[in-house]
Amino acid sequence: MAVKPILTAENPLLRQKSKKVTRFGDGLAGLVQDMFDTMRAAHGLGLAAPQIGTLLRVFVVEMPAEYDEEGREIEPSKSYVLVNPEIVKAFGEEEMEEGCLSVPGYRGLVKRATSVTIKGQDASGHSVRYRAEGLLAQAFQHELDHLDGILYLDRLESPNKLWRIPEGEEED
């Protein structure tokens, strides 16, 4: 479909709560495709609808494939679409490094649950539920924050937990 501009932290839209999705159909499917296209073009791991200016409770996450030492794929990439998501269980806590497509050039340390169970709907309106750990759990929490107008910057315990990425280094 289309690669959309990604809003940055100073845009007030990113501080608003998103609305629940009540209509499922071609419009939502197009939004989801635009989100995947935009996220992939920016080399991101996840993207929430508010980051492209749409205040709806939708986010996408794509976990990269995993490879062994010989370069053989041992775990394929996996894509997730969550509409109207909510975390129903969260366990553990760990300080994790995060970045955000809406905060380019920076990374920070944020405390997140190490394991979550999240439920919601897919792009067709069917119920989905995922149990996630590690990076996937972190991504789900990060993207869900966007739907509530929260940036990872808001979760930093102190300013020294944020740093600039040296120019030329690739953002993950």
C-alpha positions in Angstrom: 0.0 0.0 0.0 2.0 3.0 1.2 4.9 4.1 3.4 3.6 6.9 5.7 5.6 9.5 7.5 6.3 8.6 11.1 5.4 11.2 13.7 8.2 12.2 16.1 8.0 12.7 19.9 7.2 16.5 19.8 3.9 15.8 17.8 0.9 16.2 20.2 -1.0 13.4 18.5 1.4 10.9 20.1 0.2 12.1 23.6 -3.4 11.3 22.9 -5.3 8.1 23.8 -6.4 6.1 20.8 -10.0 5.1 20.2 -11.3 1.6 20.2 -11.7 0.0 16.7 -15.4 -0.8 16.1 -15.3 -1.3 12.3 -13.4 -4.1 10.7 -13.0 -4.2 6.9 -11.0 -2.9 4.0 -10.2 0.4 5.7 -8.6 -1.4 8.7 -6.8 -3.9 6.4 -5.3 -1.0 4.4 -4.2 0.7 7.6 -2.5 -2.5 8.8 -0.7 -2.9 5.5 0.4 0.7 5.6 1.7 0.1 9.1 3.7 -2.9 8.1 5.1 -1.1 5.0 6.1 1.9 7.0 7.7 -0.2 9.8 9.7 -2.3 7.4 10.9 0.7 5.4 12.1 2.3 8.7 13.7 -1.0 9.8 11.5 -1.2 12.9 10.3 -4.0 15.0 6.9 -2.6 15.8 4.6 0.4 15.0 1.4 1.7 16.5 -1.3 3.5 14.5 -0.8 6.8 16.3 2.8 6.9 15.0 1.4 7.4 11.5 -1.2 9.9 12.7 -4.2 7.5 13.2 -5.6 7.5 16.7 -7.0 3.9 16.6 -6.0 1.1 19.0 -4.0 -0.9 16.5 -0.3 -2.0 16.5 1.9 -4.3 14.5 5.0 -6.2 15.5 7.4 -8.3 13.4 9.9 -10.5 15.1 12.9 -11.2 12.8 13.9 -14.7 11.8 16.6 -16.4 13.8 19.6 -18.2 12.3 22.1 -20.7 13.5 25.9 -20.3 13.2 25.9 -21.7 9.7 23.2 -19.2 8.6 20.3 -21.7 8.5 17.0 -20.3 9.5 15.9 -22.0 12.8 13.0 -19.7 13.5 11.1 -17.9 10.7 10.0 -14.2 11.1 6.6 -13.8 12.7 4.2 -10.9 12.2 1.5 -9.9 14.8 -1.4 -7.5 14.4 -3.2 -6.5 17.5 -6.4 -4.5 17.5 -7.9 -3.2 20.8 -5.2 -5.0 22.7 -4.9 -5.3 26.5 -2.5 -7.0 28.8 -4.2 -9.5 31.0 -1.2 -10.9 32.8 2.3 -9.6 33.4 5.2 -11.3 35.3 8.7 -10.3 36.3 10.5 -7.0 35.7 13.7 -6.2 34.0 15.4 -3.0 32.8 15.6 -3.3 29.0 17.2 -1.2 26.3 14.6 0.4 24.0 14.5 2.6 20.9 11.5 4.0 19.1 10.9 5.1 15.5 9.3 8.3 16.9 12.4 9.1 18.9 15.1 8.7 16.2 18.7 8.8 17.3 18.2 7.8 20.9 18.0 4.7 23.1 17.1 4.3 26.7 16.7 1.8 29.6 13.1 1.1 30.7 11.7 -1.3 33.2 9.2 -3.7 31.6 7.5 -7.0 32.5 9.6 -9.9 31.2 6.5 -12.0 30.3 3.0 -10.9 29.3 -0.3 -12.3 28.1 -2.0 -10.0 25.8 -5.4 -10.3 24.1 -7.2 -8.4 21.4 -8.4 -8.9 17.9 -6.8 -9.5 14.6 -7.5 -7.3 11.5 -10.6 -9.3 10.7 -12.1 -8.9 14.2 -11.3 -12.4 15.5 -10.2 -12.8 19.1 -6.5 -13.4 19.6 -4.4 -14.1 22.7 -0.6 -14.4 22.9 1.8 -15.2 25.7 5.1 -13.5 25.1 8.5 -13.3 26.8 11.6 -11.3 26.3 11.8 -9.0 23.3 8.3 -9.9 22.1 6.8 -9.0 25.5 8.8 -5.8 25.5 7.6 -4.9 22.0 3.9 -5.6 22.9 4.2 -3.3 26.0 6.0 -0.6 24.1 3.4 -0.5 21.3 0.5 -0.7 23.7 2.0 2.4 25.5 1.7 4.3 22.2 -2.1 3.6 22.2 -2.3 5.3 25.6 -0.3 8.4 24.6 2.8 7.2 26.4 6.4 7.2 25.0 9.2 5.1 26.4 10.8 8.5 27.4 8.0 8.8 30.0 9.1 5.5 31.6 12.8 6.5 32.1 13.7 6.5 35.8 16.3 9.3 35.2 17.7 11.4 32.3 21.0 9.4 32.5 19.1 6.3 31.3 18.8 8.0 27.8 21.6 8.3 25.4 22.2 9.4 21.8 23.2 6.8 19.3 26.5 7.7 17.7 26.1 8.9 14.1 26.5 6.0 11.6 25.4 3.3 14.0 22.4 1.4 12.9 19.2 1.6 15.0 17.5 -1.6 15.9 
